[in-house]
């Protein structure tokens, strides 16, 4: 990506949640390196209106999201389309949850903290082998 395009990207949400950038070559290692932590991968793209809205919402109120105690990764699927194909992404943003390398689910789009928190809760239940909440 050119420096000119990079200058127009708002990475503050990534920084607020200490998200590490991943691509097709290092995503599996980054997920594995999380150990027992629940991992959330934020799949986004440049000039994606809904992705920008998600980032703005995260920045507007990051504390409840930090309190979910996730290990955060992010990937620009426009720059790395192999990730979109691999994970079956048909639109972005997508927040995908992993535990010990196993995919546990996803939240498609940003529909507020309540829905995101519920998706995290379901991923934690699935990670623990318990049935999903209603």
C-alpha positions in Angstrom: 0.0 0.0 0.0 1.4 3.4 -0.9 2.3 5.9 1.9 -0.3 8.3 0.5 -3.1 5.7 1.0 -1.7 4.7 4.4 -1.9 8.3 5.6 -5.7 8.3 5.2 -6.3 5.2 7.4 -7.4 5.7 10.9 -5.6 3.2 13.1 -6.6 4.7 16.5 -9.1 2.0 17.2 -6.4 -0.6 16.5 -4.1 1.2 18.9 -6.8 1.6 21.6 -7.3 -2.1 21.8 -3.7 -3.0 21.1 -4.5 -4.9 18.0 -1.7 -6.7 16.2 -1.8 -6.6 12.4 -1.9 -10.0 10.7 -1.9 -11.4 7.1 -2.3 -14.7 5.5 1.3 -15.8 6.4 1.2 -15.0 10.2 -2.5 -15.2 11.3 -2.3 -18.8 12.4 0.9 -18.2 14.5 -0.7 -15.1 16.0 -3.8 -17.0 17.0 -1.6 -19.9 18.4 0.6 -17.4 20.4 -2.5 -16.2 22.3 -2.4 -19.3 24.4 -5.6 -19.6 26.4 -6.8 -16.1 25.6 -10.0 -15.7 23.5 -8.8 -14.1 20.2 -10.9 -11.6 18.1 -9.8 -10.9 14.6 -11.2 -7.7 13.1 -11.4 -8.2 9.4 -11.7 -4.8 7.6 -10.9 -3.0 4.4 -9.7 0.4 3.2 -12.6 2.8 2.3 -15.2 0.5 3.9 -17.8 2.7 5.4 -19.1 0.2 7.9 -15.6 -0.6 9.0 -15.0 3.0 9.7 -18.2 3.2 11.7 -17.1 0.2 13.7 -13.8 1.9 14.4 -15.5 5.1 15.4 -17.8 3.2 17.8 -14.9 1.4 19.4 -13.0 4.7 19.8 -16.1 6.5 21.3 -16.3 4.0 24.1 -13.4 1.6 24.3 -13.6 0.6 28.0 -16.5 -1.9 27.8 -14.7 -3.5 24.9 -11.4 -3.7 26.7 -13.3 -5.2 29.7 -14.2 -8.2 27.5 -10.5 -9.2 27.9 -9.9 -10.3 24.3 -6.6 -10.7 22.4 -7.1 -8.5 19.3 -5.8 -9.0 15.8 -6.7 -7.1 12.7 -6.4 -7.8 9.0 -7.1 -5.7 5.9 -8.8 -8.2 3.6 -8.6 -5.9 0.6 -4.8 -6.1 0.9 -5.0 -9.8 1.8 -7.9 -11.3 -0.2 -6.7 -14.8 0.6 -8.0 -14.2 4.1 -11.5 -13.3 2.8 -11.6 -16.5 0.8 -10.2 -18.7 3.6 -12.7 -17.5 6.2 -15.7 -17.2 3.9 -16.1 -13.4 4.3 -18.8 -12.0 2.1 -18.8 -8.6 3.6 -16.9 -6.6 6.2 -16.4 -5.7 9.0 -16.4 -9.2 10.5 -15.1 -10.0 14.0 -14.1 -13.6 14.2 -13.4 -15.4 17.5 -10.8 -18.1 18.0 -9.6 -20.1 21.0 -6.5 -22.4 20.9 -6.6 -22.2 17.1 -10.3 -23.2 16.8 -12.8 -20.9 15.1 -15.7 -20.3 17.6 -17.9 -17.9 15.7 -18.2 -14.4 14.3 -20.0 -11.1 14.6 -20.8 -9.6 11.2 -21.0 -5.8 11.1 -21.0 -3.6 14.2 -24.5 -3.5 15.8 -23.4 -2.0 19.1 -21.7 -3.1 22.2 -24.6 -5.3 23.4 -24.6 -7.5 20.4 -20.8 -7.7 20.2 -20.7 -8.6 23.9 -23.3 -11.3 23.4 -21.2 -12.7 20.5 -18.1 -12.8 22.8 -20.1 -14.5 25.5 -21.3 -17.2 23.1 -17.7 -17.7 21.9 -16.5 -18.1 25.5 -19.3 -20.6 26.2 -18.3 -22.6 23.1 -14.6 -22.5 24.1 -15.6 -24.0 27.5 -17.7 -26.7 25.9 -21.0 -25.4 27.3 -24.1 -24.9 25.2 -24.7 -21.5 23.6 -26.9 -18.9 25.3 -30.3 -18.3 23.8 
